[in-house]
Amino acid sequence: MIRTSRVGLVHGAFLAFALLLVGRAAKVQLYDGATWRARATRQQVADSPLPAPRGRILDASGNVLVESRQLVKLQIAPKEVWGAPTKPKAVDAARVRLQTVARVLARVGVSSEWARKAVDTTDKWVELPGTYLASDVQELVAVRGVHSTPAIERVPPATDGLRRLVGRADENGEPVDGLEKSLDALLRGTRGTTAELRDAKGHRYDSPGVEGTAARPGHTVVLTINQQLQDIAERALDDAVRGMGAKGGDIVVLDPSSGEVRAMASRRADQRSTVATALTEPYEPGSTLKPFTAARLLDLHRARVDEVVNAYGGKWDYNGRTIEDDHKGTSFTLAQVIQYSSNIGIVQFAQRFTPREQFELMRDMGFGMQTGLPYPGESPGRLVAPKGWDKLTPASMAMGYAITVTPLQLATAYAAIANGGELLEPAIVKEVRASDGTVQYSHTRRVVRRVMTEETARTVRGLLRSVVEGGTAEQANLATFDIAGKTGTAKRTVHGKYVNGSYTASFVGLFPADKPQVVILVKLDDPSKSIYGGKAAAPVSKTIIQAMLASRDASLDRAELASSRITPAPKPASATPVATAAATPTAPVARSDRAAQAFASSANGDSAFEGGDTLVRSVASGSVPFVFRLGEAKKAPPAVVAARAVPSVRGLPLRRAVYALHRAGFRVSLDASGVGDAAATSPDAGTVAPAGTTVHLMRAP
Amino acid sequence: MRGRGIVALVLVGFVLVATGVIWRRSYGTLRAREQSALEQARSALEAERAKLDGDIRDAASRSRLARVAEERLNMRIPSDSQVFVVARPPRRTTRDPH
């Protein structure tokens, strides 16, 4: 009995111990399992960040402008490569390893100084500068003691103009400027991790048992830029800056029907300039501002195109200042004021505005505020309120001084003349797609406000056509298409003072004149060969249009263009047929006829010249034909002025309230001038009204 | 004898199961390493493809070709009068078949 009890006791003890072990194991494995697993993972698994590729940036046709590619960084442990061999065979193998390292490094372009460091067996660790294609260093990475880590390289656009617009990302993938910075939230992907096992000494081992997380690439951003057109614009600007001895220049090409920027080129003599100056550097536009004065006067029925004012023989003393015209005359109609860019004429016409009206005109055209393009550092330009004006400011502003605008703002305002009177919000981003291809954003045409009636816009286009037909911009003229446009020659300032002999030469063209498909703004800073916009900038516009016509993919709707083409006048019988562009006859007789008809026909809304059997005639004339096959006709976007809600501005200072209403696309009228806060609006906040509706703003008592 | 047989069977079963588990783990590890190597190779090839695509784009870009065409082949951009855009013929109206 006693013996049985002892055995039972021992058995019982073993059983209890076993139960204790099982119980403890159950607690550790089941109850505290998650905690211990997490602790073990922290100790045994090392996570390394896996950089996410930034999204690609494409042009409107789907061509890649910017993309990221995965490269590797190299780290070499020379001691590990050598490996402290003792036997002769091992020494030979170590030598071969070092020779392999030196050979591959030389092949991939590593400098001799770094290559020497990499094989110096007294060094423990060498981090080589730069990034390398994995396939180029495959042989090297296989060598013991050579380590690689993934790195993402951002390949910038090929051309300078695109680089300025798109911006840069540094070697860590962080955006520095341009669209890379403003669209960073879209382009930046989500980082992943790679997991490796770590032993007690900290050594790392690849293990399939531990899984990292995959990096998710950023969104793809499709720009409205057309790469072909961008190349054309950049080359034209390069040639113009060099040919005219200018200090720099800008070109903006805009689609007036959608507000999409098709090309944007900038050049500056200062090599430190890396931004799109067409967005960041405002300038005094000079005479390119005159058509807006004419348009508003016509809209308000305060002037007619055939109304005559005194031109004082080209020199006029006004409020103690002498205003001069280059094209001198005794009297000019409003049409001639625009055609010959008469300062005296436009100042007299502008006197029909009150300062408030003149200020509102400029404000309505979008000057003095940013266009809203997602570009860091976009300038709003400068437009001073009437209370800050002196007695000469209205005259200066009518001539395009006392106000600064960016090239994009001016191109956008001209787009309103081109599209029938609607000021559009310019766009640079056409579409945003997620990494799985789903469309996250697609640009739709957005009307900010109507700034002139369709009839006025058509009339002004007629006036601008006469500028090219027989006015200051004859050098922009084409033989087979009508162009409308306006030149500008404005004095430049340095530290706020005008500098003698320093000018900005500019030209804004609409092509073709009857149904404009593009607005082209060309601006040259301080050209030394010719200061005039008509001679320095207008020919650049012509060069761009000719290159666009000869390019297969340059955002032109050729089906529409066919109807805008005009027949060049037949050459005199004695004329010798020529085949070169430089020697193409310009038919002066037909030109003067067209100049006379340009305004009348445009006022009727018809094209002055109908295209005939141009192909047969021109082939017969001996020139070399370039025939394009037509693609599908482009569908015009619906001309709808989107309605939007009146924003709530209650409690805001009047200035900010007016600004907010303007930004929302409304006109603003105030019950009284002065300072104070906004109390209410009529229509009320939240009321849906079409863009351009006048909102009455009431001041708090 | 019967008891020993059962024990032997259990032991054999244990060895077989353990062998199967170890084989499966080894096989999985091998395949995972192969997969990892293939992924790295794919990544390297993707990078190389991106570089070659970029080189092709640069070589075929208008900015480069236009310059080369003008300098080496004496080509030039045609003037507007030398470019012909053929108007689309009017569409035929389809008859109502009745």
Chai-1 contact restraints between the chains, C-beta under 6 A:
chainA,res_idxA,chainB,res_idxB,connection_type,confidence,min_distance_angstrom,max_distance_angstrom,comment,restraint_id
A,R69,B,A47,contact,1.0,0.0,6.0,A-B,restraint_1
A,R69,B,A50,contact,1.0,0.0,6.0,A-B,restraint_2
A,Q70,B,S43,contact,1.0,0.0,6.0,A-B,restraint_3
A,Q70,B,A47,contact,1.0,0.0,6.0,A-B,restraint_4
A,L133,B,A47,contact,1.0,0.0,6.0,A-B,restraint_5
A,L133,B,E48,contact,1.0,0.0,6.0,A-B,restraint_6
A,A134,B,A44,contact,1.0,0.0,6.0,A-B,restraint_7
A,A134,B,A47,contact,1.0,0.0,6.0,A-B,restraint_8
A,S135,B,A44,contact,1.0,0.0,6.0,A-B,restraint_9
A,S135,B,E48,contact,1.0,0.0,6.0,A-B,restraint_10
A,V155,B,G54,contact,1.0,0.0,6.0,A-B,restraint_11
A,A158,B,D58,contact,1.0,0.0,6.0,A-B,restraint_12
A,A158,B,S61,contact,1.0,0.0,6.0,A-B,restraint_13
A,T159,B,S63,contact,1.0,0.0,6.0,A-B,restraint_14
A,P208,B,T29,contact,1.0,0.0,6.0,A-B,restraint_15
A,P208,B,A32,contact,1.0,0.0,6.0,A-B,restraint_16
A,Q228,B,R62,contact,1.0,0.0,6.0,A-B,restraint_17
A,D231,B,R62,contact,1.0,0.0,6.0,A-B,restraint_18
A,D231,B,S63,contact,1.0,0.0,6.0,A-B,restraint_19
A,L478,B,D80,contact,1.0,0.0,6.0,A-B,restraint_20
A,A479,B,D80,contact,1.0,0.0,6.0,A-B,restraint_21
A,A479,B,S81,contact,1.0,0.0,6.0,A-B,restraint_22
A,T480,B,D80,contact,1.0,0.0,6.0,A-B,restraint_23
A,T480,B,S81,contact,1.0,0.0,6.0,A-B,restraint_24
A,F481,B,D80,contact,1.0,0.0,6.0,A-B,restraint_25
A,Q546,B,I77,contact,1.0,0.0,6.0,A-B,restraint_26
A,Q546,B,S79,contact,1.0,0.0,6.0,A-B,restraint_27
A,Q546,B,D80,contact,1.0,0.0,6.0,A-B,restraint_28
A,A547,B,I77,contact,1.0,0.0,6.0,A-B,restraint_29
A,L549,B,D80,contact,1.0,0.0,6.0,A-B,restraint_30
A,L549,B,V83,contact,1.0,0.0,6.0,A-B,restraint_31
A,A550,B,I77,contact,1.0,0.0,6.0,A-B,restraint_32
A,A550,B,P78,contact,1.0,0.0,6.0,A-B,restraint_33
A,A550,B,V83,contact,1.0,0.0,6.0,A-B,restraint_34
A,R558,B,V85,contact,1.0,0.0,6.0,A-B,restraint_35
A,A559,B,R88,contact,1.0,0.0,6.0,A-B,restraint_36
A,L561,B,V85,contact,1.0,0.0,6.0,A-B,restraint_37
A,A562,B,V85,contact,1.0,0.0,6.0,A-B,restraint_38
A,A562,B,A87,contact,1.0,0.0,6.0,A-B,restraint_39
A,P568,B,S81,contact,1.0,0.0,6.0,A-B,restraint_40
A,A581,B,R76,contact,1.0,0.0,6.0,A-B,restraint_41
A,A581,B,S79,contact,1.0,0.0,6.0,A-B,restraint_42
A,T584,B,S79,contact,1.0,0.0,6.0,A-B,restraint_43
A,T584,B,S81,contact,1.0,0.0,6.0,A-B,restraint_44
A,L615,B,F84,contact,1.0,0.0,6.0,A-B,restraint_45
A,S623,B,Q82,contact,1.0,0.0,6.0,A-B,restraint_46
A,V624,B,Q82,contact,1.0,0.0,6.0,A-B,restraint_47
A,P625,B,F84,contact,1.0,0.0,6.0,A-B,restraint_48
A,F626,B,P78,contact,1.0,0.0,6.0,A-B,restraint_49
A,F626,B,Q82,contact,1.0,0.0,6.0,A-B,restraint_50
A,F626,B,V83,contact,1.0,0.0,6.0,A-B,restraint_51
A,V627,B,F84,contact,1.0,0.0,6.0,A-B,restraint_52
A,F628,B,V85,contact,1.0,0.0,6.0,A-B,restraint_53
A,L630,B,R88,contact,1.0,0.0,6.0,A-B,restraint_54
